[in-house]
């Protein structure tokens, strides 16, 4: 894990750099840092790999961007103040938008580039570092667009203080070349991949499968803009040495610990050991939990999806722990709420995109209608279970705390996604064995198995019989005959609920599932900020404002390619059409 010297060294660099850009650290500062007797003279590449892997989901500060914008843009979640004020209100705020850029460039990219330069005698570790650089660069470019890639992190190594912004097309060409070279390199050395905190366990053969599978993902990403190259790269990855992920045993994910939440202090201290996405969705206090969006809830409900009430729960959580989710004071009243709705001839009222839980008011039932609520008020009158409109909040479907625990996996890519990729590749007429239906069914089953294995408690796991009934129901309903592309990518969207960057990227690439049209939904101007005349869901995030100061010339070139302004409604290179809405 991260040594104390390593943490102190990086923390000092982050403070000095201000996390502003890849060019923010001057050579003189780095020289002083690296010759300071109180600091380590070198950092092991394995330690740098550990930090880069853990930061993927372990950086609480970075997850602010996910919660405030990305999970709202995908319409997985709604109802909390953050997601309603930023993503739901189409309110561009630099402090929220820049965090993924600042955090990744300021820590992982900088250190991966350094580790790559210092690990040439360790071919397997070197390849793993390069593969994860591709992964992180893909996250960045799919969020922001053109950006520093080929020259990123080279300020100290090569004296490149002002890295150019590569185009997305150039960046994706780099991905394909780099992944192919890494697959060839893996296994050529005797070194174990040190510092590997993923399910791949430092095994070179497992990393080969992972790299080939990522290449399939990125090939599909460009399938709308360059279908010929997409097919070529996909089929090369499919047939490359070492194979690809073909079962859940091969799933690639970051492993996190069952520790206390680190919140924002974790980002400052480079403590990324717990899953910070779960942390931020749990919320920093009892007033900021995460609710599921009506889009997400209704898609599950309309298809009789057995995952519905495994994902969506009703809680009384006024007196909950803030160090990690606790089952004692996140009091689950789901069954009682459903029973009440049946008695009252009422329906669920999940939050619409752009609305908070208190908007479009839902009346709470009489306290006696929810026996557990009545009992808690009687036992703990000082806790305020019936105050501040908490009973009304209880009526909104929350995200289950099973998905917010600190040790939940950080998904990289898994077998379920592979089957959805194969299904769409077959649909495209690419050279893939099996049928669209076979791959689609396998993908849905693997998606539910992923949830069973990594999120649900034993009593809540979905049985094989339930899974089969659900999958057969989808097929019998004719989803593949009606619109196979929509069916495949709707299921991929459900799978990616806890992988927001991939959920948003694949949504924009495929334009499915059909989301609610944000321009037709209500505005709540007394509660939230509306400063964009275009309420359509943005298609990228804006660059950090300070890039115009720290890397001005290259920033301006990138903005010119956007048409002269940093427009977050401008589609990315691979995003050729608007998403489907209703």
N, C-alpha and C positions, 0 to 999 in steps of 0.2 A: 504494500500500500504506500501512500505518499509519506515520505519521511518528513520530519520536522524541518530539516534544512531545506528540503525541496519546497515545502509550503512557505517558509519565510522568504526564500529567494524569489519565488513567483509573486508573492504578495507585495514585496518591495517593488518589483517591476511593474505590477499592475497600478500601484499608487503613483509611481513616477510617470507612467504612460497615460494615466487618466482613462484607459480603455477606449481611446478615441479612434484609432485606426491602426493598420499594419505599419504605418510610418511614424507612429507617435513616439516610439522610443528612439532617442538619438544614439549614435555610435558612442559618443563620449559617456553618456549615462550608462550604457551597457558595459563599456570598458571598466568604468568605476565599479559597477555592480559585480562584475566577474573577477575583479582583483581585490575585493573587500575581504580581509582576512576572517571576518565573522561569518562569511557565507561559504557554502560548498564550492569547490573549484570546478566541479562538473556534476552533471545530473545523468543518471543512468537512463538510457533510452527506454528501458522497461518501465521506470517510474513515470516517464512522460507519456507513455502509452496508457498506463493506468489512469492518469488524470484525464487524458483526452477521451477515453472510453466512458469514464464515470460522468464527465461533464455533459454527455449527450442528453441525459435526462436528470442529472443530479444537481444542476445549477438552478437554484431557486429564483435568482434574479432573472435569468434567461426565460424561465417559464412564465414570467409576467406577460411577455409578448404572446405566448401560446394562449394563455387564459383570456387576455384582453381582446385579442384580435382573431387568432387562427381558429380556435374552437367555436367562435361565434360565426366566422365566415363559413365554416363547414356545416353550421347549424346542428352540431351535436349538442351544444349546451347553450342555455339562455337563462335569464332570470336573476343572475347576480349583478351587482352594481358594475363591476369592472367590464364584463363582457357586454353589458347593455350600453354603457357610456362610450366605449371605444368601438368595438366591432359592430354592435347593434345600431349605434347612432352614426356610423361612418364618420367618426371623429378622429382625425389624424393628429396624434400627439407624439412628438419626437421621443420623449422620455420612455414611452411604452414601445414604440416601433423599433428603436435602435438596439434593444438589449441583446437579441440573438447575434447581431453583427458585432457589437462591442465585446460580448463575452467570449464568443468563439475565436475571433481574431486575436483578442487580448490574451487568451490562455492557450487553448488547444492548438490552433493553427500555428501560432508562433513556436510552440514547443514541439509539435510534430515535425515541422520543417527542420528544426534544430536536431531532433532525434534521428531523422532520416539521414542527415549529413554525418552523424556520428555513429551510425550502426552498419556501415558497409561491410564490416567483418562478421555480421550476424544476419545472413540473408533472410531467414524466416521472420525475425523480428522486424527487419527493415521492410519486408513486404507487408506485414501486418500494419505497420505505421502508415505506409502509403495507401493501403486499402481504406483505413479509417479516415485519412485525409480526403479521399474521394467521397466517402460517406458524408463528412461534415461540409465539404464544399458543395455537394449536391443539396443539402439542407439550405445552405446560404443562398445559392443561386436560384433555387426554386422559390425562395421567399422574396428576394430583392431583384433578381435579374442579372444583368452584366455586373461583374465585380472583379476585384483582384483575385487571381487564382495562380497563374504561372509564376508571378513575382511576389506572391503573398508570403510574408514572414521572412523575407530575405534581407531585411535591413541590416542585421548584424553579420550575417554570413557573406553576403555579396555587396553590401553597401547600397542596395536599392531602397532609397528612403521614400520614394513616391511610386508605388506599384501601379502599373497600368490596369485598367478595367478590361478584362477579356470579355468578348461577346459570349453569350450562352452557347452558341453553336461551337465556338472554339473550346469552351469549357467541357462540353459533352464529348467532343472529339478526344480531349485529354482523358476523360474518364475511361472511355473504351480502350484507349492505348495503355493506360496505366493499369487497369484491371487485368488485361491480357498479359502484360509483362509480369505482373505480380504472381499470376497463376503459374507462369513458367518458372519463376524464381523460387516459389515455395517448394520446399523439399530438397533444395540444392545444398543446404547447409545442415550442420548437425545441431544447431542451436534450438533450444526450446523457446517458444515465444513467451518471453518473460513479461510479467505485468499484465497478462491477459485476464481481465475480470469479466469475461463473457462466458456463455455456455460452450464456446469452442475450446476452452481449457488449454489454450496454447498449442493446440495440435495443428501442424502445418496442413495436413490433409483436410481437416475441417475448414480451415481458412480458405483453401482452394475452392471448396464447394460454395462457401459464402461469397467469394469474389465473383465466381461465375454467375451466381444467382443475382447479385447486385447488377451485373452487366445485363441480365435479362430485364430487370426492372427499368434500368435507364434506357434500354433499347425500346421498350414499350412507351416510355415517356416521350420519345420523339416520333412516335408512330403516325401522328397526325400531320406533322410538318415535313417529315422526310421518311415516308413509309418504306422506300427501298433500302435505305441504310438501316432503318429500324429492324427490318426482317433479317438483313445480313448479320447485324450484330447479335440479334436474338438467337439465330440459328448457330452462329459460332459459339456463343456461350453455352447453348444447349448441348453441343457436341465437344466442348473443350475437355482437355485432360483434367482429370480429377472429379468430373461430374458436377452436379448441382444438388440443391436441397430436395430430397425426395420423400421425406417423412418427418413427422414432428420430432423425431429423435435428433434431427439435424438443425432444428430451429436455432437461429442466431439472436441472442439478446444479451443485454448487459445485466449483470447480477448485482442487486443492491442489498443492503443489510437491514435488519429489523431494528433500527435504532430510533432515537428521538429525532423529531423534525429539527432541521437546522435553520429554516427560514432564511432571511436575508443575510444573517451572519455566516451561513454556510458559503455563500458566494464570496463574501469578503475574505473568508479564511481558506478558500479552496477546499472546503469540506463537501464533497459530492457523494458521500457514501450511501445516502438514502435517496429514494426516488422522489425528486422534487416536483415532478408533474403531479403525482398523487397529493403531495403536500399542498400545492397551490390550489388544486381543485377542492381539497378539503376546506381550505380557507384559513386565514390567519386568526379568525375569531368566530364566535357563534352567529354573527350577523352576515357572514360572507360564505355560506356553503355554495355548492354547485348544483344547479337544477338542470334536468335534461330539457332540450328544446322540443317544442311540439312537433317539429319536423321529424326528429329522431323517434320520439315516442309513437307518433302516428304510423310511421313506416313499419315499426315493429308490430304494433297492434293490428294494423290492417292485414298483415301477412300471418297472423297467429304465431308469431315468432316466440318460441319458448324462452328466449333470452329476455323478453320484455321485463318481467318482474324479478329477474336476477340482476338486471342493470338498474332498473328504476324502483326506488323505494320511498316510503313516506316515513319521516322521522320527527320525533320531538327531541330537539338537540340544543335546548337552551342552556344546559349545564354540562357541556361536553369538555373533554380534555383537549388542550391545545398542543400537547407535545406529540401526540400520535392518536389516530382514531381509536376510540374506545367503544366497546359494544354496550357497556353499562349505561352510559349517558347519551349515546346516540340511540335513543329508544325507538325501536322499529314498531310502527303501528300500521304497516302496510295492509295486513289482512283486515284490520278494523276499519280502515278508511275505505277499502273496496266494498266491505259489507255495508257500510253506511251509504255509499254511492248507489248501491243496488236498492237499498230500502227507500232512498229518496228519489229513485228514478232519475239519477243524475249521472254525469260522465266525468272522467278525469279532465283536469284543466292544466295541462303542461304549459309552460311559459312560451310565448311566441318570440321569435328573434326580435331583438330590439326592445323588448318589454322586460321590466323587472318583476319580481314575484308579487309586488304590491300593486302593479298596474293591472288594469282589467280585473278589478277586484273579485275575489272568490270569497263568499261568505263561509265562515267557519260553522261547523255544526254545533249544536248545544253540547256542552262539556260531557253530559251524561251519555251522548251518542258514541263516545270514544272511551270505553271503560279504562284503558290504561292512562289516558290523559286525566280523567277524573281522579284516579288513584294517586297519580304523581302530584297533583295539586294538593290533595289531602295530606300526603306524606311529607311534602317539601314546600310548604306555602311560601317560604322565603325565596325560592328559586325562580318564581315568576313565570311558571309554565303557561299561565293564562294571560300574561301581560304582553305589551308591545305587539299585539296582533300575531303572536307566535302560533296560535291554533289555526289561523288562516294560512300561514306559511306552511304548516304541516300538510295542507291539502295539495300542495304542488309536488309533483314527482321529483325527488332528488336523485343525483347520481349515488348509487350504492357505495358505502364506505369500503366495501370489499375491493374496489378499484383504486382506493386512495391510501392503502397501507404502504408504509415506507419500504417494504421489501418486494414490492411488485416489480416485474421485469421491465427493462427498457427495451422494447421491441426494436430490432434492427431489420430482420426480414425472416419470415417463417414459411413453413410448408403450405399453409392456407393461401398465402399470397401467391406462391408459386403456381398453385393449381388455378387460381383466377387468371394469372398471366398466361398460362397454357391454354385456358379456355378461350381467352380473347385472341391469342395468337392463332389458334385453330379457326376461330371465327373469321380472322383476317385472311385465311387461306395460306398461312405460313406452313412450313414443313414440320409439323408436330404430330406425333402419334396420338391415338385415342380420339374421342369425339368431344365436341363442346359440352354435351350433357354430362359425360363422364367426368371431365375436369371440373365442371361447375359443381356437381354433387360432391365430389371429393373436397373441393374448396370450402363449401359450406360446412361439411362434417368436420374438417380440420379446424375451421374457424371456431366452432363451438367447443371442440376439444381443447384448443388453445385457452379458451376462457375457463373451461373446467379445470385444466391443469394448473393455471397460474393465478386465478382470481377467486374462484368460488369456494366456499366452505363445503365440506364433505356432504352435508345434508342438502345442499342446494345444487349440487352438480346435476347436469341435464343427462338423463338416461339415454342409452343407445336407441331405445324404442321411441322416445320423444324426438330424437334427432331424425330418425328415419321417417317418422310421420310428417315432420316439418318439411324435410327435403322432398319427399314424395308429393306433398301438398303443393309446393312451389312448381314442380314439374307438371303436375296434373292441372294446375291453374294456367299453364301455357306461358309462363314468363319468358321462356327461351324463344318460343315461337313469336310472341308479341314484339319483344325487343331484347334480344340476347345481350347486347352491349349494356343496356340499362340494367338488366338483371345481374350480370356479372359485377359491374362496378358499384351497384347498390350494396351487394354483399361485401365487396372489398371495403366500402365506406364504413359499414358496420364493424368489420374486422379492425379497421384503423382508428377506432374511437380513441384509443389510448396511444396513438402515434400521430399526433396532430399534423406534423409537417408533411408526412406522407399522405394523410387523409386529404389535406388541402391540395397538394400537388396532383394527386390522381383525380380528384374532383375536377380541377381545371383542365386537366389533359383529356379526360373522358367526357366531361360535361354532365355526369350523372353521379348521384341520383338527382331526380327533379326536386329542387328546393323551393321554398316559399319566396316569392318575389318581394324583396325588401322594399321596393318602391311603393308597394301596395299595402304595406303594414303601417300600423299607427306610429305616430311620433309622440313623445312625452316631454315637451320642451321645458316643463317646470322641473324635471328631474335630471335631464341629460343635455349634453352639448351637441348641437348640430351646426357644423360649419362647412359642410360640403353640399353644394347644390345638387349633386348627383348621388342619390341614395342607393344606387346599384352597388352590390357587394364588390369591393375592390379586388383586383386581380394580382396585386403585388403590394409589398410594403415599401415605403419611401426610404431612401438612404439617410443615414444619420446627418443631421444638419452640419455638424462639425467637419464632415468630409470635405465640404466646400472650403474649409479653412486649412485643413491639414494635408489634403491631397487634391488641391483645387483644380489643377490643369486636367488631370485624369478624370476627376469627377465630372467636370464640365463636358468632356468628350462623351461620357456615358449618358449624361442628361440630354445632350444633343441628339443622341440616337433614340431617345424617347420622344423626340419632337420638340425639345427645347425647354421642357419643364419636367420636374420629378413627379410625374403623374401616376398615382397608384391605381388608376383605372386603365392604364395601358397594359395590354396583355403581354406575357412573356413570349419569347421566340417560339417555344414549342406549343404554346396555347393558341390554337388557331380559331376558336369559336367561343361564343359566350356560353356559360352554363345554362342548362335547361331549368326554367322556373315556371311556377304556376301561381 
